[in-house]
Amino acid sequence: MISQTNITPHTPMGATLIAGGGATFRVWAPRASAVYLNGTFGGTAQTGQTDALLMVKDSNGYWTGFLPTAQDGDNYLFFVVGEAASGFKRDPYAREMSLDAKFPDCSCVIRPANAYPWHDASFVTPDFSNMIVYQCHMGTYAPPSSGAASTFLDVVGKIEYLAALGINVLQPLPVDEVETDPSMGYDGADLFSPDSRYQVNDHALLPGYLTTINRLLHQKGFPPLAIADISNGPAQLKALVDLCHLYGIAVVFDVVYNHAGGFNGDDRSLFFWDRAKNGNANNSLYFTDQDRGTGGLSFALWNNDVRQFLINNATFYLNEFHVDGFRYDEISGLLSMNKESGLSFCRDLTDTLRTVKPRLIQNAEYWPFEFGDFRRLLPQIVAKTDQGGAGFDVVQHDGIRSSVRGAVRQASFGQSAQVDFDAIARNLYPQGYPHGWQAVTCVENHDMVKTAREPRVPALADGSDPRSWFARSRSRFATGLLLTAPGIPQLFMGQEFLTAQQWDPDPKKLDNVIPFGALQGGDKVMSDHLRFTQDLIRLRWNHPALRGENVHAFHVNSQNRVIAFHRWLEGSGQDVIVVATLAEATWFNYQIGFPSAGNWVEVFNSDIYDNFVNPTAAGNGGGVSASGGPLHGFPASASVVIPANGVVVFAR
């Protein structure tokens, strides 16, 4: 049998390089009769199911072995003998997939845990109330003109752009290895291995990327990296996280623990890893037969070893990739398919990770209306575990999304159409949550604006011409409310510069990728909208009340298509008044209440960004004097100008 040198009860799962040379291996296959280690180690192929490669099984079904010739970059697989079949299996804990064959028929690669030279020791994850999230897809965020998928290092080239935009959380769609190509990332197959299609595999291209990386490091006072530091996929993803941190941007990974890919034709996958008889999906080592129509089965969360596998995955991302938190896909589906074992898993997960990294953000996608009786769990999702909750910090919330998009859609039918501003007022604060920041809000996201689903906001605003004045101004209205309301606002890639075409994860569909080329080529409509978004984000940073808890919609008039709301911090005197309209003509001398008499500065006006600087912008000359009598429950009032389809903001 293979050596048990360096094997202890604490030997990590997967392949782990040892300081003195060689590597330990540990896998879980409780129903297998034999597990052999095969691969090319130290330049020598060691294959075949021989006694010298047979691993040793313990009483809990874990197989272990030590190979002194194993080293960084070696390829390996496990050959599993079971009751139903025999054959090769990929390591569920593999840090990287090899290029020796096309996925999923490839080998795994041995990689060290901490080879990348990190520079982010001083980075602190932002407070939740201060976060602005930017959601992107690694393969189509900065695509080359060839139609190939963009890479982790292509996204590194956009870090300065993101920092200038003002966001402070980058949230890529799932980055682990998936079954299909192209993919949004939600059919994960190998959860510990970064998706190989986002890796720069042609080493002749690495010097160009390294130049960008080293320029970014130099600007922050750090020494350069070498080619060897970014020569593999995991290192390239680590470089992206590292540099984001240096430029003030946290990174939140999107993870999928409610199901995995369908594993169609993938005999080397997790599904029947220990080669048990597969007459029923419940016989799978990792999964049950529960499928909510996603194409993949639910993890068997009743099984402690499966639960630990997923918790280990999240811990791995915290420790090895320095991520700042997670967006958990469809926790509502996880609970629906797993009942009480699902809820206890969530508690174990959130508690464990908070111990590892206390400041991480844990964001649950939770849509209780899809699953009937699970609506009752809504308050529990963000409650602490010692109070009976699931322990998540925040949830994806559709209040702003549905009400603002609904209003924009209604307004697109013309001035005579009815527009529901009361719905916007009801959803400014996420009802039922102790804190406003517990809602992650948006008006666009990956699910919504994918091809053949819902239109992006400019197309929703004007279906006949998504670059018209109607489209531009109504889009400013939508983003204006998103970034001035309570919650953690989330932008979807391209939203910041008025991208109108629906997105597709296939980079070969060049008409459906993010049109950075047009922006960089001087498209003024796009650059004006980008400036609008940048300045609006700065407004949120400059006025703490806009990041606070308090909001009061004190004037809502659906007939006039006007809403005015008050944002404030208790006792600070830093009050802000936001006034917005979807009226197609400017309102002059519109009476609005103010919390106190005196001068109020017009700190933002969306109208100036139309053909910036708009020479015909309708505004308030830099401010108003609240010298009028009581109105809207306030002691003072003023006559204001509200530009058509516009947003104006006043502050003391």
Order of alpha helices (4+ residues) and beta strands (2+ residues): beta-beta-beta-beta-beta-beta-beta-beta-beta-beta-alpha-alpha-beta-beta-beta-alpha-alpha-beta-alpha-beta-alpha-beta-alpha-beta-alpha-alpha-beta-alpha-alpha-alpha-beta-alpha-alpha-beta-beta-beta-beta-beta-beta-beta-beta
